[in-house]
Amino acid sequence: MSTTDSASSAPPNLLTIILDITPSTWGHRDVVRSAKFKALAAKNKTSAGPAIIDDVLTSVLTLGKSFTCLNRDNVLVVIAATEEEVAVVYPRKGGVGNIEHVLMGGLNGEWGERVDHGLMNDYVRLGVAELINRAADRVEKREKMRQKQVEDAKMGGNETNEQSASGDSTEQSAKNQKNGAATAAALSMALCTINRFMVASHAGVSALANSSSMLQRKDDEGVIALMGGSGSSNFKQQELQHSKSLLSPRALIIQSSSDRTSDYNALMNCAFAANKQNIVIDGCFIPSGMKDDAKSSPYLEQIVDQTRGVYLSVPSGAAQVGGALSEVLLSVFLPPPLLRKEMNLPKL
């Protein structure tokens, strides 16, 4: 058997990357990085971190491209999360290379065309920029509302009312804006996305459903054909059984913000659901290296442990800059779960 035949016969993987792009977190790190860079430049030394959002995006795109090169039938989905919004940034909804094209197996419905590296680079960066801009707009609107309330109180000529209005608006703003990324919502979206692929390939719990009813969804017919079925209502039962093992899903959470206490129950529910469906969840925490910032994520560690994944807290400093972060992601999170038992990977 040739190398090409061997590679094409290997089971494809579905990787869903969840990326924390909280503007407040990355904005703070950008300021710290700039200050450190100036101090080190005066001593003719290179930057020593922390990583900024552009470093992480470059590393994630490198990981995504490498993942799709392992098997031409591998599928990649990238989800970005801010404090209050979650969105699939690749494939991009409504554009060329959208989720329907990925599900249908590429622009021409053929194998090996699911991931377009050029589109992935453009759409991930564009989607992240849009989410950050919308988050900044929300913060600006809250600040304008707070200022308006204070001005209204001033017009009344009552200093007590002014102080009360200022305090109430600040408290309300704090309630509306949560610290940290909406990781629980992003993980829920990731599991829903994975489930759609599993339904389409007739895997997992969905394999118990009536096969004829499964084919009523037109957008999933191409996936069934792609995963080994014929895409019609008379495909063989043997092919259905074979298709159950044709997709190996996993998720990777790349987090940089502190855990949100209010999301704990939702995160654990997601972990239990993923474990039940044999979905491996890996976790990567990128600390800032600052004294008062979080150095790890206890919640993420529990999720990874529950789903038998790999957890890594990236070392601070040089390990986050100059391409080192890409090397870390590739060496730890690129290997599929079936090969990890043969490798010396980080353990909890």
Secondary structure in CASP SS format (residue, H / E / C, confidence):
PFRMAT SS
TARGET T0000
AUTHOR 0000-0000-0000
METHOD secondary structure of the structure
MODEL  1
M C 1.00
S C 1.00
T H 1.00
T H 1.00
D H 1.00
S H 1.00
A H 1.00
S H 1.00
S H 1.00
A C 1.00
P C 1.00
P C 1.00
N E 1.00
L E 1.00
L E 1.00
T E 1.00
I E 1.00
I E 1.00
L E 1.00
D E 1.00
I C 1.00
T C 1.00
P H 1.00
S H 1.00
T H 1.00
W H 1.00
G H 1.00
H H 1.00
R H 1.00
D H 1.00
V H 1.00
V H 1.00
R H 1.00
S H 1.00
A H 1.00
K H 1.00
F H 1.00
K H 1.00
A H 1.00
L H 1.00
A H 1.00
A C 1.00
K C 1.00
N C 1.00
K C 1.00
T C 1.00
S C 1.00
A C 1.00
G C 1.00
P C 1.00
A C 1.00
I C 1.00
I H 1.00
D H 1.00
D H 1.00
V H 1.00
L H 1.00
T H 1.00
S H 1.00
V H 1.00
L H 1.00
T H 1.00
L H 1.00
G H 1.00
K H 1.00
S H 1.00
F H 1.00
T H 1.00
C H 1.00
L H 1.00
N C 1.00
R C 1.00
D C 1.00
N C 1.00
V E 1.00
L E 1.00
V E 1.00
V E 1.00
I E 1.00
A E 1.00
A E 1.00
T C 1.00
E C 1.00
E C 1.00
E C 1.00
V E 1.00
A E 1.00
V E 1.00
V E 1.00
Y E 1.00
P C 1.00
R C 1.00
K C 1.00
G C 1.00
G C 1.00
V C 1.00
G C 1.00
N C 1.00
I H 1.00
E H 1.00
H H 1.00
V H 1.00
L H 1.00
M C 1.00
G C 1.00
G C 1.00
L C 1.00
N C 1.00
G C 1.00
E C 1.00
W C 1.00
G C 1.00
E C 1.00
R C 1.00
V C 1.00
D C 1.00
H H 1.00
G H 1.00
L H 1.00
M H 1.00
N H 1.00
D H 1.00
Y H 1.00
V H 1.00
R H 1.00
L H 1.00
G H 1.00
V H 1.00
A H 1.00
E H 1.00
L H 1.00
I H 1.00
N H 1.00
R H 1.00
A H 1.00
A H 1.00
D H 1.00
R H 1.00
V H 1.00
E H 1.00
K H 1.00
R H 1.00
E H 1.00
K H 1.00
M H 1.00
R H 1.00
Q H 1.00
K H 1.00
Q H 1.00
V H 1.00
E H 1.00
D H 1.00
A H 1.00
K H 1.00
M H 1.00
G C 1.00
G C 1.00
N C 1.00
E H 1.00
T H 1.00
N H 1.00
E H 1.00
Q H 1.00
S H 1.00
A H 1.00
S H 1.00
G H 1.00
D H 1.00
S H 1.00
T H 1.00
E H 1.00
Q H 1.00
S H 1.00
A H 1.00
K H 1.00
N H 1.00
Q C 1.00
K C 1.00
N C 1.00
G C 1.00
A C 1.00
A C 1.00
T H 1.00
A H 1.00
A H 1.00
A H 1.00
L H 1.00
S H 1.00
M H 1.00
A H 1.00
L H 1.00
C H 1.00
T H 1.00
I H 1.00
N H 1.00
R H 1.00
F H 1.00
M H 1.00
V H 1.00
A H 1.00
S C 1.00
H C 1.00
A C 1.00
G H 1.00
V H 1.00
S H 1.00
A H 1.00
L H 1.00
A C 1.00
N C 1.00
S H 1.00
S H 1.00
S H 1.00
M H 1.00
L C 1.00
Q C 1.00
R C 1.00
K H 1.00
D H 1.00
D H 1.00
E H 1.00
G H 1.00
V H 1.00
I H 1.00
A H 1.00
L H 1.00
M C 1.00
G C 1.00
G C 1.00
S C 1.00
G C 1.00
S C 1.00
S C 1.00
N C 1.00
F C 1.00
K C 1.00
Q H 1.00
Q H 1.00
E H 1.00
L H 1.00
Q H 1.00
H H 1.00
S H 1.00
K C 1.00
S C 1.00
L C 1.00
L C 1.00
S E 1.00
P E 1.00
R E 1.00
A E 1.00
L E 1.00
I E 1.00
I E 1.00
Q E 1.00
S C 1.00
S C 1.00
S C 1.00
D C 1.00
R C 1.00
T H 1.00
S H 1.00
D H 1.00
Y H 1.00
N H 1.00
A H 1.00
L H 1.00
M H 1.00
N H 1.00
C H 1.00
A H 1.00
F H 1.00
A H 1.00
A H 1.00
N H 1.00
K H 1.00
Q C 1.00
N C 1.00
I C 1.00
V E 1.00
I E 1.00
D E 1.00
G E 1.00
C E 1.00
F E 1.00
I C 1.00
P C 1.00
S C 1.00
G C 1.00
M C 1.00
K C 1.00
D C 1.00
D C 1.00
A C 1.00
K C 1.00
S C 1.00
S C 1.00
P H 1.00
Y H 1.00
L H 1.00
E H 1.00
Q H 1.00
I H 1.00
V H 1.00
D H 1.00
Q H 1.00
T C 1.00
R C 1.00
G C 1.00
V C 1.00
Y E 1.00
L E 1.00
S E 1.00
V C 1.00
P C 1.00
S C 1.00
G H 1.00
A H 1.00
A H 1.00
Q H 1.00
V C 1.00
G C 1.00
G C 1.00
A H 1.00
L H 1.00
S H 1.00
E H 1.00
V H 1.00
L H 1.00
L H 1.00
S H 1.00
V H 1.00
F H 1.00
L C 1.00
P C 1.00
P C 1.00
P H 1.00
L H 1.00
L H 1.00
R H 1.00
K C 1.00
E C 1.00
M C 1.00
N C 1.00
L C 1.00
P C 1.00
K C 1.00
L C 1.00
END
